[in-house]
Amino acid sequence: MEDLKNNVISPISLNLSNVSGGTFPVNVGSQLNGHSYIANLSGLYGMKIYHWTDPAAAAGIIFNADPASITGAGKRHGDNMSASLDENGNGYFFFGDNAVTSIMRLTVADYTNITEVKILPTQPGVSFCMSMNRVEGTDDYLLTGYDAPIRVVNSEAALIYEMNRESVPVQGSDARIFHFNNERYMILTTAPRYSGNAVLYVYDITRGSSTVEALQLFEAGDKKPLYQYSIGGGVNSSPGTNTGYHIVKDTEGNDSSLLIYTASNNAGFALLEIPAKELDE
């Protein structure tokens, strides 16, 4: 972040010496707590997940299987990847199949051990650009895609709550809910498959004692975004779209500023830094 602020463009390339196979050897990925993951697009050639802690070293392969051999899985996985791991590297990876027939959930332990593969149900309209992101401190996950309302599901992908299709832009993707400076926010970015540009939206959903109650109260109000920012890009038939956030703490451990990341194919990415609100004198 400091490099980008100073206009220093110096990306760190991953060592791809042993990355091969799949319709596309590199298609989706995630980075969590210094651990980098890349997955290929399976198609007819099987699916691999690669892992790095040192970008210069050759990747470790932590998953290597053909979804076609897994009962209930789709024929093609790797168009999307959602990673929800805690600080100990325990949690889940989710991969929705291209035809929107199922979600493949991989249980992860200690960042690199895949202990279970389970096929979960999906929901109409989530598309091949779906995401399933955990709301921290809960067993709630936001299931989104570019042609579907935001849905709250549990870790088994069972439906808990479905927002109205028009409450937020229906093309909103990779939605996330988090707390910052004692308030609760939801972010999403539109995936412009059919029209428009990739636009980040930020909503204040502080009221409510739970994820579902917060969304219900939000829908009962004016539903206006607190902030929005376009990164452009235009219509894209493969609008892979991502969001992310990071909370910067001060020396006393208080929330100091919020970093929001947004990106979409053909639009590039943006990082926004928002300082914590302060009381006026």
Secondary structure as GFF3:
##gff-version 3
##sequence-region A 1 281
A	DSSP	alpha_helix	2	5	.	.	.	ID=ss1
A	DSSP	beta_strand	24	32	.	.	.	ID=ss2
A	DSSP	beta_strand	35	41	.	.	.	ID=ss3
A	DSSP	beta_strand	47	52	.	.	.	ID=ss4
A	DSSP	beta_strand	60	65	.	.	.	ID=ss5
A	DSSP	three_ten_helix	67	69	.	.	.	ID=ss6
A	DSSP	beta_strand	82	85	.	.	.	ID=ss7
A	DSSP	beta_strand	91	96	.	.	.	ID=ss8
A	DSSP	beta_strand	103	109	.	.	.	ID=ss9
A	DSSP	beta_strand	113	120	.	.	.	ID=ss10
A	DSSP	beta_strand	131	134	.	.	.	ID=ss11
A	DSSP	beta_strand	141	144	.	.	.	ID=ss12
A	DSSP	beta_strand	151	153	.	.	.	ID=ss13
A	DSSP	beta_strand	159	162	.	.	.	ID=ss14
A	DSSP	beta_strand	172	180	.	.	.	ID=ss15
A	DSSP	beta_strand	183	190	.	.	.	ID=ss16
A	DSSP	beta_strand	198	204	.	.	.	ID=ss17
A	DSSP	alpha_helix	211	220	.	.	.	ID=ss18
A	DSSP	beta_strand	227	232	.	.	.	ID=ss19
A	DSSP	beta_strand	241	249	.	.	.	ID=ss20
A	DSSP	beta_strand	255	264	.	.	.	ID=ss21
A	DSSP	beta_strand	268	275	.	.	.	ID=ss22
###
